Amino acid sequence: MEILAAARANVEAMTTAPPPVPPARAPAPPAPLAAPPAAPLAAPPAAPLAAPPVGKKCEVEVILSDEERTALAQRAEEMALKSLQNLPPEKRTKALPAVTAGILKRLLSQARNDEPTPSSPPHMPERVEAPPPPPALDTCDDEELERLRCSHRVGWAPKELPPPQDGVEAFGDDPWFAQLEVREALAEAVEAHHGSFKILVGDPAAEIARICPSEGSAPLKSGAVLRLGGANGGFGEPDVAYAYRQLSRALHPDKNPDHPHAGEAFRRLKEAQDELKQSLEQQRNVLRGFSALFRVKDEGELQMKRPQCALLAEASRLLGAVLALTPQGFVPPGALQRANAFLRLPEGTWAWSTASTEALLAQWRDEKGQLLEAFTEPVLRNAYDCAPKRYRAQFLCLLARAAQLESDASDGCVRRTWSKVFEMFPEIQLWQELRQLILKKRQVHGRRPKRGAHGLVKMGEADWSSWAKRWRKLILAVLPSGEEEAAAWSDPELRKLCAALWRDFADPLEKEDGEDAATARRCLNLFRAESRKSSDVECQQGAAPAEWAFVPASDLLLLLGEGFVGVTLEGVFAAGDGARRARLAFASAIFRTMM
């Protein structure tokens, strides 16, 4: 946490203005003049009025009309209802009069003393009444705890995610993390899942054996102990309290006096509960640190309730911004200028840092690796495990490509922190093995291409395989010219091209035999669509099942389109020979290449 906080402070320091000079304190009012001597037989003079204390507001009462009093009473009742909305109906009804009266008293006091006087300090904005703290989860009854876990009303249906296209759920560098509708749909899907999620404990002996495995077996992590996270999606404090309550009731040592490990299992449940509560606070802190790097509004209450998906989204935003702001592939000057202008358009502001673009990239490339160190945090790994598979796969590809770019720019060297990142996300190794298979398939068998600057492979025309040449023609025909425009990752023709290219690469691997084929199939499981039992199934009702959760379109196009394909914040394009050309639909491009 300290590492990310320090990086966040460095970024903010580049744009933070000096603090405003506080206003000078008003001088004390002059002492009252002494009264002249009284005339003989005259009444004594009246005592002079005391001057009001410096900095204290004079009490000047304002007469309120009946309409104003009624409006304040209605406002007080609305504020009271809003602050008590999380309480059960019977408790809310009982507490409403007292809370309303307290708020009304405060509103009347503010209204009566709202007239400033010359001796009063500058008027300060009204302080918003904070809602009462939520009840302690340990003291909630089962009904109240269930209401805190899933607060949606009866008949409520979560938002739907965008349906799969061409059998694929997500493509390339599509910035799903910047789309509010997708973020809300994911949070609501997890909310709906927990509304129907129940923990039923069968045989206590089997449950105790699960929590306290035999010697030689790896101990369960906290989430696995309480059956939270992973395929069940994100979780929050009410979910932790519910899982602990259900399991501890069944596994209490008093109910299992004959089992020798009942006490140990019960202690492990308590430890897991405390560890998960602490990890939730850490996840929210890391989430706030990532969000502070960009011009991002505060996360909504529903996303902060279970912060895992929001945390992975902001981590993906940082990786996506670093890659999008770094030209990849062949980028002509016109495309680079459009990318800089695109950053200020609504579609590109997701990558707009609170500091300058150069400052963000400098922070990312800093030798101390403060931002990169945040990707070694266990709480980020927990967020990764809770996310849908298509966004986990994209996150891995973004991480791997960020490391590859650093290696290409540094003669094959990367910072030491990357080794910790790879240990935290060992799945990256599977994607790198699959990437090597793509490199192997794109070149003529048995031919070794020459190496250029920094030891990078430089493919000549004779080095490309017939399979690669065919797809290079299709890529050049479907992608727009980089001097004129770029195709967004939502472009339907681009998606058709990438889906067909991926299947043409992956399908033969499914049919081959041998050790390499078995390794390839294991690697392909990173991208294959998961079962519809995942945490986001409720928000995809009615959608046709997808074959692939994610297609690494950016890597495919950059590897097979080497020398003419470029990727920027604006999208993807093909440079070509500089001549103007019209884009072809994918079906038309296939027909033309067959002629």
Secondary structure, 3 states (H helix, E strand, C coil): CHHHHHHHHHHHHCCCCCCCCCCCCCCCCCCCCCCCCCCCCCCCCCCCCCCCCCCCCCCCCCCCCHHHHHHHHHHHHHHHHHHCCCCCHHHHHHHHHHHHHHHHHHHHHHHHCCCCCCCCCCCCCCCCCCCCCCCCHHHCCHHHHHHHHCCCCCCCCCCCCCCCECCEEEECCCCHHHCHHHHHHHHHHHHHHHHHCCCCCCCHHHHHHHHCCCCCCCCCCHHHHCCCCHHHCCCCHHHHHHHHHHHHHHHCCCCCCCCCCHHHHHHHHHHHHHHHHHHHHHHHHHHHHHHHCECCCCCCHHHHHCCHHHHHHHHHHHHHHHHHCCCEECCCHHHHHHHHHHCCCCCCHHHCECCCHHHHHHHHHCCCCHHHHHHHCHHHHHHHHHCCHHHHHHHHHHHHHHHHHHHHHCCCCCCCHHHHHHHHCCHHHHHHHHHHHHHHHHECCCCCCEECHHHCEECCHHHECHHHHHHHHHHHHHCCECCCCCECCCCHHHHHHHHHHHHHHHHHHHHCCCHHHHHHHHHHCCCECCCCCCCCHHHHCCCCCCCEEEECHHHHHHHHCCCCEEECCCCEEECCCCCCCCCCCHHHHHHHHHC
